[in-house]
Amino acid sequence: MTNTRKIYIASGIVSICGIVFQVMLGALGSYTLGDSVKQYALTIGLFLSGMGIGSALSEKVMKQLIRRFVQIELLIGVIGGCSSFVLFFILAYGDFTAGQFYLYLVTLIIGMLTGLEVPILIRRASEIGVELNKSTARVLFSDYAGSLVGALAFVFLLRPWLGLIKTAFLIGMINIAVAIWLIYAFRNEMVNSKWLKGLNMALFLLLFAGFWFGESYVSIFEQKLYRDQIVRSFDTSYQRVVVTKEGPDTRLYLNGNIQFSSSDEHRYHEALVHPAMSAAKAHQHILILGGGDGIVMRELLKYDDVGQVTMVDLDEEFVQFAKEDPLLTAVHEGSLQSDKLRIIHEDAFQFMMQDRSLYDVIIVDLPDPNSEALNKLYTLQFYNMVQKRLAPDGAAAIQSTSPLHAVKAFWTIHTTIKEAGLHAQSYHVEVPSFGNWGFTLATRNPLDINHLQVEVDTKYLNNEVLPLLFSFGEDEDEYIEENGSVLKLRPNTINDPILMQYYNEAWKFY
């Protein structure tokens, strides 16, 4: 194999590693710090800025090019390989701000080191005798082609199979393996390289140990982030799932956000389900958007006249877990095994675009709008589709975040639903595990809430409490004062995602 071909191969491999580190750091920021669009935008910006800095610095590297390239790969391998592990350590024993600073700093540094790689390889290819324009074109081709391979590998192989910790260590090992290979491939010009060989081998073994044992230590770090003992934790293709247990209380967390506590989830789910079931004239065709934990279905099955229930939840791995895990089946009482339930694993927005059925009841039990992917499920475009799929005498209940902690976000959801042509009645309930929580009851026709009744067995909700849920205090109502006047809220749309701004502003201190 010629030396030029070796250089092109090295360029392709390290470019795969570079793009994997870039998207991995974006995913890591999204999971640990929230707001996926912001984190990916900052990651790309910082990484590319770092590459620019590295390219500018590369003009000072004119001698011993292979040695310098090997040293760069060593640094990328160690810094990138340990990046996920160190971030979890900082978040467990430090604080959010320190974790954020570390993530952005390491992104900039890896970008800068990546920016040094290509110019050095181009110069080395030119030294061998390849014309500068050809060496540049060929190295850049290897680099760009490798970037595509790296992006696809991360999305379809590395993240689903290995997770963020093992992926980082593995890619770091590949960087160092390239360095070791180049030391031997160009051994005739690598004078006094014994120490460099030894250092690379030692660091490769260190990352190998991290690959095998790092996740067990991260589990210890992760435990610091939760009040109770973690008894289940894993990554699906879409989210991090953590289940904790303390005494009789089981808690489910998705991407670090609590979804329910078995000690008080009945308050949330009874409030979500039963007002809509009372408002609807029939219960033959019911749609659940989200609800993969099975608890909404548990409440629906309390009604003898429930016909077919369609549940749309994107995450098949999580739903399968909820079906089988004894801790979760004890909470949802085996509802996910019901013959009345049809489960579809699809994005809720896409499903609503394609579906043409009418539903007597629609229950929207989706995560809060803290990212672009989730925000679209709270837009005017989405609620227009809900309105079209709702039977004339039907009712929809929509999870709407907290009217106390996120008052602008809560009433923006209300405003958006009304803009879709639905009659919206907002209400709320106190859930001890995560506070005052809000919902919106939506119908095609005006609704008198005094006619709502609870006709099934419940732990909390009754006919005396139900109408009181629709009353709000002064610090929770829709007449929000700002700069001395009442703020006029506008509907949330895909083009104008004002809800996500309100939501992130409200929750950043909680």
C-alpha positions in Angstrom: 0.0 0.0 0.0 1.4 3.4 -1.0 1.9 6.1 1.6 -0.6 8.4 -0.2 -3.3 5.7 0.1 -2.5 5.3 3.8 -3.0 9.0 4.2 -6.4 8.9 2.4 -7.5 6.0 4.5 -6.5 7.8 7.7 -8.4 10.9 6.6 -11.5 8.9 6.0 -11.4 7.1 9.3 -10.7 10.2 11.4 -13.5 12.1 9.6 -15.9 9.3 10.7 -14.7 9.8 14.2 -15.0 13.6 14.0 -18.6 13.6 12.8 -19.6 10.9 15.4 -18.1 13.1 18.2 -20.0 16.1 16.8 -23.4 14.5 16.7 -22.7 12.6 19.9 -22.0 15.9 21.8 -25.2 17.4 20.4 -27.2 14.4 21.6 -25.4 14.5 25.0 -26.3 18.1 25.4 -29.9 17.5 24.4 -30.3 14.7 26.9 -28.5 16.3 29.9 -29.2 20.0 29.3 -32.5 20.0 27.4 -33.7 22.0 24.4 -32.4 19.8 21.6 -32.4 22.5 18.8 -30.4 24.9 21.0 -27.9 22.2 22.0 -27.4 20.9 18.4 -27.1 24.5 17.1 -24.5 25.4 19.7 -22.6 22.1 19.2 -22.4 22.6 15.4 -21.5 26.3 15.8 -18.8 25.6 18.4 -17.4 22.5 16.6 -17.2 24.4 13.2 -15.7 27.4 14.9 -13.1 25.1 16.6 -12.3 23.6 13.2 -11.7 27.1 11.8 -9.4 27.9 14.7 -7.6 24.6 14.1 -7.2 25.2 10.4 -5.7 28.6 11.1 -3.3 27.1 13.6 -2.3 24.4 11.2 -0.2 26.8 9.1 2.3 26.8 11.9 2.7 23.0 11.7 5.2 22.5 8.9 7.6 19.7 10.1 7.3 16.1 11.3 3.7 16.1 10.0 2.9 12.5 10.7 4.2 12.8 14.3 2.0 15.9 14.8 -1.0 14.1 13.3 -0.4 11.1 15.7 -0.3 13.5 18.7 -3.5 15.2 17.6 -5.2 11.8 17.3 -4.0 10.9 20.7 -5.6 14.1 22.2 -8.9 13.7 20.3 -9.1 10.0 21.4 -8.6 10.8 25.1 -10.7 14.0 25.3 -13.5 12.7 23.1 -13.4 9.2 24.5 -13.8 10.4 28.0 -16.2 13.3 27.2 -19.6 11.5 28.0 -18.2 9.9 31.2 -16.8 13.2 32.5 -20.0 15.1 31.8 -22.1 12.7 33.8 -19.5 12.9 36.6 -19.7 16.7 36.6 -23.5 16.7 36.6 -23.6 14.2 39.5 -21.1 15.9 41.7 -21.1 19.5 40.4 -24.0 21.5 38.9 -25.8 22.3 35.7 -23.7 25.4 34.9 -20.4 23.5 35.3 -21.8 20.7 33.0 -22.9 23.2 30.4 -19.5 24.9 30.4 -17.6 21.6 30.2 -19.7 20.4 27.3 -19.2 23.6 25.3 -15.5 23.7 26.0 -14.9 20.1 25.0 -16.9 20.6 21.8 -14.7 23.6 20.9 -11.5 21.7 21.7 -12.4 18.6 19.7 -13.5 20.8 16.8 -10.1 22.7 17.0 -8.1 19.4 17.0 -10.3 18.1 14.1 -9.6 21.3 12.2 -5.9 20.6 12.4 -6.2 17.1 10.9 -7.0 17.8 7.2 -4.5 20.5 6.4 -1.7 18.4 7.9 -2.7 15.4 5.8 -2.9 17.5 2.7 0.6 18.9 3.3 1.9 15.4 3.9 0.4 14.1 0.7 2.0 17.0 -1.1 5.4 16.1 0.4 5.1 12.6 -1.1 4.8 14.1 -4.5 1.0 14.5 -5.1 0.2 17.8 -6.7 -1.4 20.2 -4.1 -4.7 20.4 -6.0 -5.0 16.6 -6.2 -3.9 16.0 -2.6 -6.5 18.6 -1.4 -9.3 17.1 -3.5 -8.6 13.5 -2.4 -8.1 14.2 1.2 -11.3 16.3 1.3 -13.2 13.6 -0.6 -12.1 11.1 2.1 -13.1 13.5 4.8 -16.5 14.3 3.5 -17.4 10.7 2.6 -16.3 9.7 6.0 -18.6 12.3 7.6 -21.6 10.7 5.9 -20.6 7.2 7.1 -20.0 8.5 10.6 -23.4 10.3 10.8 -25.3 7.2 9.6 -23.3 4.9 11.9 -24.2 7.0 14.9 -27.9 7.2 14.2 -28.5 3.6 13.2 -25.8 1.6 15.0 -23.8 3.3 17.7 -26.4 5.2 19.7 -29.1 2.5 19.6 -26.7 -0.4 20.4 -24.0 1.1 22.6 -25.4 4.4 24.0 -23.5 7.6 24.6 -20.9 6.3 27.1 -19.7 3.3 25.1 -19.8 5.2 21.8 -17.5 7.9 23.1 -15.0 5.4 24.4 -15.1 3.3 21.2 -14.6 6.3 18.9 -11.7 7.5 21.1 -10.2 4.0 20.7 -10.5 4.2 16.9 -8.7 7.6 16.9 -5.8 6.1 18.9 -5.8 3.0 16.8 -5.3 5.2 13.7 -2.4 6.9 15.5 -0.8 3.5 16.4 -1.2 2.3 12.8 0.4 5.5 11.4 3.4 5.1 13.8 4.1 1.7 12.3 3.1 2.7 8.7 5.6 5.6 8.7 8.1 4.1 11.1 11.0 5.1 8.9 10.4 8.8 9.6 9.1 8.4 13.2 12.4 8.9 15.0 12.5 8.3 18.8 8.8 7.2 18.8 9.0 4.5 21.5 7.6 6.8 24.1 4.8 7.8 21.7 4.0 4.2 20.9 3.9 3.3 24.6 1.7 6.3 25.5 -0.8 5.5 22.7 -1.0 1.8 23.8 -1.5 2.8 27.4 -4.3 5.3 26.5 -5.9 2.8 24.2 -6.0 0.3 27.1 -7.4 3.0 29.4 -10.3 3.7 26.9 -10.8 0.0 26.5 -11.3 -0.3 30.2 -13.7 2.7 30.1 -15.7 1.0 27.3 -16.2 -2.1 29.4 -16.6 -0.6 32.9 -17.6 3.0 32.3 -21.3 2.5 32.2 -21.3 0.9 35.7 -19.6 3.9 37.1 -22.0 6.2 35.2 -24.8 4.4 36.9 -23.3 5.4 40.2 -23.1 9.0 38.9 -26.6 8.9 37.6 -27.9 7.7 40.9 -26.9 11.0 42.4 -29.3 12.8 40.1 -32.3 10.9 41.5 -33.9 10.9 45.0 -34.7 7.2 45.1 -32.8 4.0 44.2 -32.5 3.4 40.4 -33.8 -0.1 39.7 -34.1 0.1 35.9 -32.2 2.3 33.4 -31.6 2.0 29.7 -31.6 3.9 26.4 -34.1 3.4 23.6 -33.7 4.9 20.2 -35.5 8.0 21.4 -35.0 8.6 25.1 -33.3 7.6 28.4 -35.6 5.5 30.6 -35.0 5.4 34.4 -37.2 3.7 37.0 -36.6 4.3 40.7 -38.2 2.7 43.7 -38.4 3.6 47.4 -40.7 1.5 49.5 -44.0 1.2 47.7 -43.3 4.2 45.5 -42.3 3.6 41.9 -41.2 6.5 39.7 -40.6 6.7 36.0 -38.3 9.3 34.4 -37.8 9.9 30.7 -34.8 12.0 29.7 -34.4 13.0 33.4 -38.0 14.3 33.7 -40.5 12.6 36.0 -43.4 11.0 34.3 -45.2 9.6 37.3 -45.0 8.5 40.9 -47.1 5.5 41.7 -48.0 7.2 45.0 -50.0 10.1 43.4 -50.2 9.4 39.6 -53.9 8.7 40.0 -54.5 12.5 40.5 -52.9 13.3 37.2 -54.5 10.5 35.2 -57.9 10.8 36.7 -57.9 14.5 35.9 -56.7 13.8 32.3 -59.1 11.1 31.4 -62.5 11.4 33.2 -63.6 15.0 32.3 -63.2 14.1 28.6 -65.0 10.8 29.1 -67.9 12.6 30.8 -68.1 15.3 28.2 -68.1 12.9 25.2 -71.5 11.4 24.2 -70.0 8.0 23.2 -66.9 6.0 24.0 -66.7 3.6 21.0 -63.6 5.0 19.3 -60.9 6.5 21.5 -57.5 7.8 20.5 -54.5 8.1 22.9 -51.5 10.1 21.7 -48.6 9.1 23.9 -49.5 7.3 27.0 -47.0 4.5 26.5 -46.8 3.8 30.2 -50.3 2.3 30.0 -51.9 4.3 32.8 -54.3 6.3 30.6 -55.5 3.0 29.2 -56.0 1.7 32.7 -58.4 4.6 33.4 -60.3 4.1 30.1 -60.9 0.5 30.9 -63.0 1.5 33.9 -65.8 2.2 31.4 -67.8 -0.8 30.3 -68.8 0.9 27.0 -65.3 1.6 25.8 -64.9 0.2 22.2 -61.6 0.2 20.4 -58.8 2.3 21.7 -55.9 3.3 19.4 -52.7 4.3 21.1 -50.0 6.1 19.1 -46.6 6.1 20.8 -43.3 6.5 18.9 -41.1 4.5 21.2 -41.7 0.8 20.6 -38.9 -0.2 23.0 -40.4 1.7 25.9 -43.9 0.4 25.3 -42.6 -3.1 25.2 -40.8 -2.5 28.4 -44.0 -1.1 30.0 -45.9 -4.2 28.9 -43.5 -6.6 30.5 -41.8 -5.0 33.5 -43.5 -6.0 36.7 -43.0 -2.6 38.3 -44.9 -0.9 35.5 -47.5 -3.6 35.0 -48.4 -3.2 38.7 -49.2 0.5 38.1 -51.1 0.1 34.8 -52.7 -3.2 35.9 -51.9 -5.0 32.7 -53.9 -2.5 30.5 -51.4 -2.7 27.7 -52.5 -6.3 27.1 -56.1 -5.4 26.6 -57.9 -6.8 23.5 -59.5 -3.4 23.1 -56.1 -1.7 22.5 -54.4 -1.3 19.2 -50.9 0.2 19.4 -49.2 2.1 16.6 -45.6 3.1 16.8 -45.4 6.3 14.8 -44.8 10.0 15.3 -48.1 11.5 16.5 -47.9 14.4 14.1 -47.4 12.1 11.1 -50.2 9.8 12.3 -52.7 12.7 12.5 -51.7 13.9 9.1 -52.5 10.5 7.5 -55.4 9.3 9.7 -59.0 9.9 8.5 -60.9 8.3 11.4 -63.3 10.1 13.8 -62.8 9.6 17.5 -65.3 10.1 20.4 -62.5 10.8 22.8 -58.9 12.0 22.2 -56.4 11.9 25.1 -53.2 13.8 24.4 -50.7 12.6 27.0 -47.4 13.8 25.4 -44.2 15.2 27.1 -43.9 18.9 27.6 -42.9 21.1 24.6 -39.2 21.5 25.5 -37.8 20.8 22.0 -38.8 21.4 18.4 -39.8 17.8 18.0 -42.3 18.0 20.8 -43.3 21.6 20.2 -44.9 20.7 16.8 -47.3 18.6 18.9 -48.6 21.8 20.6 -49.0 23.9 17.5 -52.0 25.3 15.7 -51.3 22.9 12.8 -51.5 19.9 15.2 -54.7 21.1 17.0 -56.3 21.7 13.6 -55.8 18.0 12.9 -57.2 17.1 16.4 -60.3 19.2 15.6 -60.8 17.4 12.3 -60.5 13.9 13.9 -62.8 14.7 16.8 -66.4 13.5 16.5 -69.1 16.2 16.7 -70.1 15.2 20.2 -66.7 14.1 21.2 -64.1 15.6 23.6 -60.4 15.9 23.8 -58.2 16.2 26.9 -54.7 17.7 26.4 -51.8 17.7 28.9 -50.8 21.4 29.1 -47.9 21.7 31.6 -48.1 23.7 34.8 -50.2 26.9 35.1 -48.2 27.9 38.1 -44.6 27.4 37.0 -45.2 28.0 33.3 -48.2 30.3 33.2 -47.5 31.8 29.8 -46.9 28.4 28.3 -50.1 27.0 29.8 -52.3 29.7 28.5 -50.6 29.8 25.1 -51.7 26.2 24.7 -55.2 27.3 25.6 -55.0 30.1 23.1 -53.7 27.8 20.3 -56.5 25.2 20.9 -59.1 28.0 20.6 -57.5 29.3 17.4 -58.0 25.8 16.0 -61.8 26.2 16.3 -62.3 24.2 19.4 -64.1 25.3 22.6 -61.3 25.2 25.3 -61.8 24.8 29.0 -58.6 24.8 31.0 -58.3 23.1 34.4 -55.6 21.9 36.8 -54.9 19.6 39.7 -52.3 19.4 42.5 -50.0 16.4 42.0 -47.5 16.2 44.9 -44.7 14.6 43.0 -44.5 17.4 40.4 -46.7 20.2 41.6 -49.7 22.0 40.2 -50.5 20.6 36.7 -52.7 21.8 34.0 -54.9 20.3 31.2 -57.2 21.6 28.5 -60.6 20.1 27.7 -61.6 20.7 24.1 -64.9 20.2 22.4 -66.5 21.1 19.1 -69.6 22.6 20.8 -69.8 24.8 24.0 -69.7 22.8 27.2 -71.2 23.4 30.6 -68.6 22.1 33.1 -71.3 21.9 35.8 -72.8 19.0 33.9 -69.6 16.9 34.1 -69.8 13.8 36.3 -67.4 11.1 37.4 -69.3 7.8 36.9 -66.5 5.3 37.7 -64.4 4.3 40.8 -61.6 6.8 41.4 -59.1 7.4 44.2 -59.3 11.2 44.1 -61.7 12.7 41.6 -65.4 13.0 42.5 -68.4 15.1 41.5 -67.7 17.7 44.2 -64.1 18.2 43.3 -64.5 18.1 39.5 -65.9 21.6 38.9 -63.4 23.1 41.2 -60.6 22.0 38.9 -61.6 24.7 36.5 -61.0 27.6 38.9 -57.6 29.4 38.9 -56.0 31.8 41.4 -54.7 35.2 40.5 -51.2 34.0 39.8 -52.4 31.2 37.5 -55.1 32.8 35.3 -54.8 33.9 31.7 -54.8 37.6 32.4 -51.0 37.9 32.6 -49.7 41.3 33.3 -46.5 42.4 31.7 -45.1 46.0 31.7 -48.3 47.2 33.3 -50.7 45.8 30.7 -52.4 42.4 30.0 -50.2 40.3 27.7 -52.0 39.3 24.5 -50.8 35.7 23.8 -50.6 34.5 20.3 -51.1 31.0 19.1 -48.1 28.6 18.8 -47.2 27.6 15.3 -44.5 25.6 13.6 -43.2 28.9 12.0 -43.5 30.9 15.3 -42.7 28.4 18.1 -43.4 31.0 20.9 -44.5 28.2 23.3 -41.1 26.6 23.4 -39.6 30.0 24.4 -42.1 30.5 27.2 -41.7 27.0 28.4 -37.9 27.0 28.5 -37.9 30.5 30.2 -40.3 29.2 32.9 -38.6 25.9 33.7 -34.9 26.8 33.5 -34.8 27.3 37.3 -36.6 24.1 38.2 
